[in-house]
Amino acid sequence: MPVIRSLTLPDEAATAALAAGLAPLLRPGDALLLEGPLGAGKTSFARALIRSLCGQGMEVPSPSFNIVLTYDAPQATLWHFDLYRIADPRELDELGLDEALQDGIVLIEWPERLGQHPPAGALTLRLAPLDSTPAARRADLIGDASWTARLAPLPVSAHV
């Protein structure tokens, strides 16, 4: 899949701004895959996106222990999967991923744990720390042609 957009996110506020810009572009049935090493900002991005969709006052714990948490967003149920502790893709059968992909909006941290079958038509956000400052990140949005058109309204700069 091609990189649709690359951004430099100088701090956590810029990461949150990217999430706020992406939130209104998501629809039921969408999957957003959050890639990157530990500390790259996946959970910070996910929290900001969930708050953008569900309300800024929403408490958003990390789903690391539960593996999956759901939220009631106005447009669909939002499913947040953290697959860090998944050792075998067969474990996913019990988590409701197939159900979530039917009509929910799905965020998946550590999507490489899905094995060879990532959700069709998913958008990937690849985050990578930059050496310039501890909070700085590079963000690449990767997806098919349908995402290229849908992401057109997304600001070029993450400073929304």
Buried (B, 14 or more C-beta within 10 A) or exposed (E): EEEBBEBEBBBBBBBBBBBBBBBEBBEBBBBBBBBBEEEBBBBBBBBBBBBBBBEEEBEBEBBEEEBBBBBEBEBBBBBBBBBBEBEEBEEBEEBBBEEBBEEBBBBBBBBEBBEEEBBEEBBBBBBBBEEEEEBBBBBBBBBBEEBEEBBEEBEEEBEE
